[in-house]
């Protein structure tokens, strides 16, 4: 006997499966927080002059700012595409 699939049942009701969206933000944020914490601990616990430590922290802050800015621009460029796919999915219903 051939039983209907889940997609068959949903289709007969005029429904469809919701696409699975992977949550990458939380792991990425935790990883970033770990990097920052580790770098700060290394910078503060290494025996060096205060001026060297401050310069290193300033460099690290600039690097983080640059990386976050780059990621924000990349996300901003992808968002219109995602909105278009969402609109097409709604129209297809």
N, C-alpha and C positions, 0 to 999 in steps of 0.2 A: 504494500500500500504506500502511496506517495503522499506524505503529509505536507501541508503548506508550510512554507518558511515564515519566519517572523516578518520579513519584508513583504511577503504576499499578503499576510493578514493586515499589516499596517497600510499597504497600498489599497486594499479593498475598503478601508475606512477613510481613505483620502489623507493618510498620514505618511510620514517617512521618518527614518532614524535621524536623530540629531547628530551632526558631525562631532566627533570627539576632538576637543581642543586640548592640546597638551599645555600644561601649566609649567612654563620654563622660568617664569619670573621669580618665584619663591626660591628654587635652588640657586639661581644666578645671584639673587640678592644675598643669600646666606654665604655663598662662595665669596662674593665681593666683600662682605662684612668680615669674613675670616681673613681675607688677604690684608685688609686695612688694619685689623687688630694685630695680626702677626707682624706686619711692617712697623706698626707703632711700637710694639713691644721690643722688637729688635733695635729700633732706633733709640729708644729710651734706655735700654739696658746695656748697650754697647758703651764701653768706657772711651768717651771722646770729649773734646771740648764742646761747650754749649753752642758756640757759633757754628761748628760743623753739624751738630745735630739739628739746629734750626734750619740751616741751609738744606739739609737732606729732607727735612719735613716739608719745606716749601717746594722743593722739586717734586716730591711725591704728590703733594696737593695739586700742583700744576698738571702732572701726568693724569691724575684721577679726573680733574676737570676736563681735560682734553678728551679722555676716553668717554666720559659721560656725554659730553657734547656731541661726539661722533656717533655714539649709539642713539642719541635722541634724534639726530638728523636722519639716520637710517630708518628708525621707527616711523618718523614723520613721512618719509618717502614711501613706506610700505602701507601705511594706513589707508590711503585712497583706494588702493587695490583691494584691500580687505573689505572696505565698505562696498565696492562694486560687486564683489562676490556675494556679500550678504544680500544686496539688492536683487541680484539675479536669482538667488535661491528663493527669495520671497515672491518674486514674480513668477517663478516656475510652479509655485503651489497653485 
